[in-house]
């Protein structure tokens, strides 16, 4: 048995902001993927994955059936038979490893599921998001449901606000362009729950809430609009501002050894860094108008291009 592939995702803009109704833009990232599988001779990592599925199964059997009902009998049989999630998506890297698993399980075991082939109205998208939010909360304590939604649909998702999401098209890449969005590998595994905890603590301070609304969300929204319009000059101006705001107000989410190179990018304009997911490790997202120059400046780090301008 081998199920269909579900891809990783990248939230280009909107991390933390979407909790407070900023815009967001999430795109599938086909470099990593995962699928449900069974093997005669499972590897140790397959056995681990199967154990996690057993715990997840217990959680899924308690989900409100008015929201989503699963074929729990079949799921239980398959899990008992050794089913696991075979994934190349790195965990704790902000590219949606749990989201792909949630999407795969919904696809295979949900009853009356909403399929990708339907006319995806806003109501259907919001229903899927609510289901995925509930399912993925098992992993993070609180989930927006966007990662699984992106993985399940495998199309870019534009978040206008909590209750207003739509499938969207993004400008096609310029494969000969010098500019790029890239991933920088921090070499550290990040954990979502503690980072969200820090954010929620900060949200108790009035000054932080004001900054979030007047600076962070303002620049995030502008970045999303610029990216979708293909306005590169404005996009880089706003990404620079966003990078500054994150460095000043989200320091705990940036691994200490990256504070200096974060600042260097802003000062030299060679690249601008931002969080990819909740931060604390994993990937850091970079934007540059000249990828070769950014590579030179970040020579000690592993970079992966996600999108070319």
N, C-alpha and C positions, 0 to 999 in steps of 0.2 A: 504493500500500500504506500502511495505517495500522493499527498494532497496538492492542490494548486499552490503556487508561490505567492507570498505576500511580502511587499517591499517595505524597507525602512522609509522614514520621512525626515524632512528637515523643516522646522518652523523658521522660515527666513526672518520674520518679524512677528513680535507679539508676545514673546516669553514674559511671564508675570503680568504684562499689561492686560492680556485677555481675561485675567481673573477680574480685572476692574473695567471691563468693557472697552478696551482699546481695539483697534483693528488688528488683524493678524493675517499672515499669509503662509500657508503650509504647502510644501510640494513633495511629491514622492521622490525617493532617492533609490534608484534601481541597482545601485552598486551592492547593496546588502539585501538579503531576503531570507525568508524562512518558510517551512512547510511541515505539515503534520506527517509523521512517518511511523512505520513499524519495521523492525529488523529482527532476523533470526538471532543474531549475536550482537546485542546492543553494546555500545562503547560505554565507559563510565559516565561520560557527559550525557548520553542518552538515558541512562538509568536515573541520573540526577533530575533530568528534565521530566521524566515520567513521575518521579516522586512529587515534584512541584505540581504536576497536572492533577495528581491525586488530591492535593490540598485545595487546588483551584476548583476541582469538581465539587468538593464539599461546599465551597463558597457559592458556586453557581446554583446548587440545588436549593439554596435559601433565597435566591433572588425573586422578587415579586413577579409572579407569572402574568400579572396584568401588563407588565412592562415587556417581558420577553419570556417565552417558554422554550425549553430545550428538550431534545430527545435524550433525557438523562440516562435512560436504560442503555441505549446504544453507546453513549459517551462512556458510561461506566464499564461496559464490556470492552471497549477499545482501550481504555486506560488500563484495565486489568490485564489485557493482552500485551501491554508493554508499549502502547503508543507514546510518542514523545514529539517535541517540537525541534526539528532540525534547522538551526538558524546560523547564518553567518553574521547576524546583526550584533555588534558588540553591546554588552549590557552596561548600563550606567554611562552611556556616551551621548545621551540626548538625541538619539536618532530612532527612537521608537521600538525597542526590542519587545517590550510587553504589548505594545499596540498591535504589532504584526501577529502575535500569538492570539490576542483577543479577536482580531479580524478572522483568523483561520478557524477558530472554534465557532464563532457566530456563523460563518459561511457553511460549515459542515453540519452543525447540530441544532441551529435555531429553527423553530417551527414558524411557519408563515413569515419567512424572512423577507426583508426588502432587498431586492436584487439590483445590481448595477445596471441592468438592462432596462429598468423601469424609467418612466419620466420622473426624475428626482426633484420633486417639489420641495419647497422650503420645509413644509410639514414633515415630509419623509426624512429629510436630512436631519432635522431637529430630533425626530424620534430615534434615528440611528445614533445620533450623538448622545442622547440620554441613555440609551441601552449600553453603549460603549463606555460611557462615563461610569455607570454602575458596575460594569464588568471589570474595568481597569482599576477601579478603586481598591481592589484586592491587592494590587501591587504597590500603590503609592499613597494609600490613605485618602487621597482626593485626586480625582482626575477630571479633566475637561472633556474627555472622550474624543478629542481631536486626532490624536495619534492613530488610534484604531480606525477612525473614519477615513483618514487619508490612506492608510494601508489597504483598507477594504475597497475603497473606490478607485484608488490608484490614479487620481486626478488632483490638480491643485485645488485647494479649498481657500476661499476668501472668507474671513471672519469679519463681519461689519460690527457686530456686537454679540452678546451672549445668545440672543434670540434671533439673530439674523445672519445666517451663513449661506453661502452659495458655492457651487462648483464654478471654477473660473478658468480662463485661458491665460497663459502668461506669454509675454513677447518671446518669439523664437530666438534661440541663442545665435550669437554671431561667432561661429567656430573659429574665425580668423582674428577675432577681436583680442586686444591686449588686456582688457579688463576681465576680472573674474570674481565670482564668489567662491571661497574655498574653505575647507575644513582644516583646522590645525589640531593635531593630536596632542592633548596635554599629557598623555601617558598615565593619567590618574583616573580611577573609576569614580564617577560621581554618584551620589545618592539623592534621589529627588525629594523624599519626605523631609529630611533635615533642612534642606535649602528652602522648601516651601514654608517650613516652620519659622525660619529666620525672617522670611518675607512677611509672614502674618504678624510676627512680633513687631516688626518695623511699622506695619500698617496702623499700629496703635498710636503712633506719634503723628500729631497734626502736620508738622513740618514735612514729614516724609510723604504723607497723603497729598499735600499741596504740590510737592515736587513731582510726584507721580503723574498728577493730572496736568500740570502746567508745562512740564518738560518731557518726561519720559513718554507719556501717551501722545503728546503733541508731535514729537519727532517720530514715534513709531507709526502713527497714522499717516504722516507725510511720506515716510519711507515706502509704505505699502502703496500709496497712490502713485508715487514717482516710479516705482518698479513696474507697476501694471501699465502705466502710460509710456514707459520706456524713456522717461526723462532722466538720463544718466547724470547730468551735471547737478541737478537738484537732489537726486538720490544720494550722491556722494557728500553733498553739503549736509544733508539731514543725517546720514549715517555717521558722519564725523561728530555731530552734536550728540547723537544717541550714544556713541562710544564714550564720549566725555561724561555724560550723565551716569552711565553704568559704572565707569571707573570711580566716580565721586560718591555714588550712593549705593552701589551693589558690591562693594569690595569683598565681603565675605563669600560671595558667589564666584569670585575669580581666584583660582589657586595663586597663593602668594608669589610663586616664582614667575608668574606671568604679569604682575603689576607693571614691571619695568618695560617689557616689550609692548604692553598695551599702550602705555604712555608714549613710548618712542614712535609708534605708528601714528598717533594723533599729531605729535610734534613735527614729524618728517613728511606727513601726508603720503607715505609709501603704502600704507594699508590702514584700515580701521577694523578693530576687533569688536565683536559683540558676543553675548551669551548664545549658546546653542542649547535650547532646553533650559533646565533649571540651573545649570552651572555646577560649580563645586568640583569640576573635573570633566572627564569625557572630552568631547570636541569643543573647540571654540570656533566661532564662525568669523571669517575674514572677508572684507570687501576691498578690492584694489582696482585702480585704473590701469595698473601696469603689473601684471602678474610676475614677470621676470624680475622686476625691481623688488617686489615683495619677497620673492624666493631668496634673493640675494640677502635682503635684510633679515630674513628668518632662516638663514642657512642651517641652523642647528635643529630645525624642526621639520617634521613630516607634514607636508601639505597635500591635500587632495582637492582638485577642482570640481566644483559642483555645477557651475553655470558660467558661461562665457559671455562677456559683453562685446 
